[in-house]
Amino acid sequence: MDGKRILVQKFGGTSVADTEKIKNVARRIAETRSKGYHVVAVISALGDTTDRLVELAYQITPRPRAREMDMLLATGEQISVALLSMAMHELGHEAISFTGAQVGIVTDSAHTKAKILDVKVGRILEELEKGSVVIVAGFQGVSLDDQITTRGRGGSDTTAVARAAALGAEVCEIYTDVDGVYTADPRLVPEARKLSRLSYEEMLEMAATGARVLQLRSVEFARNYGVVIHVRSSFSQEEGTWITEEDERMEKAIISGVTHDVSEAKVTVFDVPDRPGVAAALFKALAAENINVDMIIQNVSENQRTDISFTVSKEDLQKAEEITARVAEELGAGGVSVDRDIAKVSLVGAGMRTHPGVAADMFAALAENDINIEMISTSTIKISCVIRAEDVEKAVRAIHAKFGLDRGVVMRA
Amino acid sequence: MDGKRILVQKFGGTSVADTEKIKNVARRIAETRSKGYHVVAVISALGDTTDRLVELAYQITPRPRAREMDMLLATGEQISVALLSMAMHELGHEAISFTGAQVGIVTDSAHTKAKILDVKVGRILEELEKGSVVIVAGFQGVSLDDQITTRGRGGSDTTAVARAAALGAEVCEIYTDVDGVYTADPRLVPEARKLSRLSYEEMLEMAATGARVLQLRSVEFARNYGVVIHVRSSFSQEEGTWITEEDERMEKAIISGVTHDVSEAKVTVFDVPDRPGVAAALFKALAAENINVDMIIQNVSENQRTDISFTVSKEDLQKAEEITARVAEELGAGGVSVDRDIAKVSLVGAGMRTHPGVAADMFAALAENDINIEMISTSTIKISCVIRAEDVEKAVRAIHAKFGLDRGVVMRA
């Protein structure tokens, strides 16, 4: 390469909602180039294209196969990369668009939720050297047997970060419709503040517990490969939130933020024999069907019998319920129930490690507002509580206020 | 293979205009399978998808580059192959969809009008052997350097025929919105009759002179590889028109039909020095820019000067005019004029070879209706006349009546 630094810029669906917005994106890429960077742009399908394609599929069949869904959905991005490339040409910049297959995003064969196996960069580097902006599709790839795969919604964040890692890019900028990561969802908490910097660990917990700004896997990838992420708005020039290694210059906040998630449901198996291998049998069966289980709680045993509760994404609920019912019968359990009306509220902050009172304060905030806690799960830098879905807004506001997040940063001792 | 015969079925844009029509196509393929055939379906983009994509491109730039247009337009077919595959699954049939690149339609790099270099069949045969219907995109391919290419509108007919040839298919069925090839365009001549059988040569001349039912290149391909074509309607079970080698069983009609074409324009170079190499210089320059010239007329020379007129597609007119003006100046010609208001009306029939009076009768039909003939071009089985565009309907009706095409087949002696 010619010594110029590489910047990966990822634009989500709202940033390329229509042709006018595509032109805006082209102008932003042109500005970045004028600062002396090589730019690799990763983009998603135009606005509601994916929804429209999904609708077409369901007009044909209630059970579209995953392989054909990938074939179908990959077209949305192919349209947007071609249009953005044209928009760059119109601004007088050299540019070339590529599908996932063409630039070697090699994945496994798990259609609609494929995992990246390899990221080839030869063709991209070649085009960058020629002076072109390289525009690549975000959430699609190609399997080893030459099938088109997609990586699920949000997959393009991970593709962008994987690209940035493979190319040794200086920064991976993720453009979205909000201007960064907040201490809570501003739609619920108007006083929420934008965070200027977060460590990978904090962002991982935020993403895992409901912050929608970045996809979890993309943050894991960034941490594993040391890719600096800058989350920012495509509609303003303001700095957003930087996600980096935890370092000395970082704000020493105890708490980063409060997150919430209403996308999960709870499954409970009653009256299970409490002997070795019971939990293994259940969760192995769920894992075999690619169902991600989030929180797991096992009650204290009584008379060699116990209850096991766990949460899964509502999308997977039907399948999870079927599998659980089958395993419960095999195990001689009393029964299975599901509960869709739950919410998870979480508190995330690296400073928790050295501040033992945080959990107690969070529980107090909920108690003071008559909010019952149904499940609890903790990590070194996170506490999550499952509560009733109807209490979620009240809970987020109460916790946000309890830790003074609206008043400014609570610094570590 | 398992000895089952292969049928290639090609469905145009109107046959797959919406999801209901796609389900119809799926049912027709299912019927064909139930008759014991392996089916390879070649399909186009849904209804107006291509137009919508072109519109998006022009919202971005008035000069979209051909490579990016191909990237963009290829998505239309990818959507329809995926949806048709889902529709087959819904009917309980195994099916798999492929892009042009995936099933090895290898083309040159002439984006938006790529020519087929190679048609690979390995992957298709593999899937047919597994018992699947194979559904492939029609007008797209992949160049040797792994770029997505398209073959221009109508290119999917040729792809279907090329596939049929490579697979040794029994028949290549071309489904369209009309139920066959007619003695004239039924919109102009309500009395026009459907032809049950045509030789390749007749169909070639019909296609070359304006019959829109089949693309010229697809018929050439069919003739060169002996592929039997059956043109029929996707909305009825009736037999359409068979295109085959001329053989003994064929109707010995003198005339197959009357065609017309208003898509061409006439360019005239005045007062050109009449010496060797003049025509070569002009038409070599046009060919170098990929401009197809149809009819060429050179006047009788006077004082070593002459006029040359030729017709080209209106799409190519601007470029043709520029090139002609340049060459005309180099040659010291008097000037160049263009005329967009022309039409070409043609009479096609294998029986002409042995019936010398046909041309005279055609000219008489035009004269009787006060229609002036501006250019004439003949082959052994075709006569074309360029006339004023405003006279085209009258001319087609007059010729159709003159040869009694509305009354039934005029048999050869």
Interface residues (C-beta under 8 A of the other chain):
Chain A: T19 I22 K23 L53 L56 A57 Q59 I60 T61 R63 P64 R65 R67 E68 M69 M71 L72 A74 T75 G76 Q78 I79 V81 A82 L83 S85 M86 A87 H89 E90 I96 S97 T99 A101 Q102 D146 I148
Chain B: T19 I22 K23 L53 L56 A57 Q59 I60 T61 R63 P64 R65 R67 E68 M69 M71 L72 A74 T75 Q78 I79 V81 A82 L83 S85 M86 A87 H89 E90 I96 S97 T99 A101 Q102 D146 I148
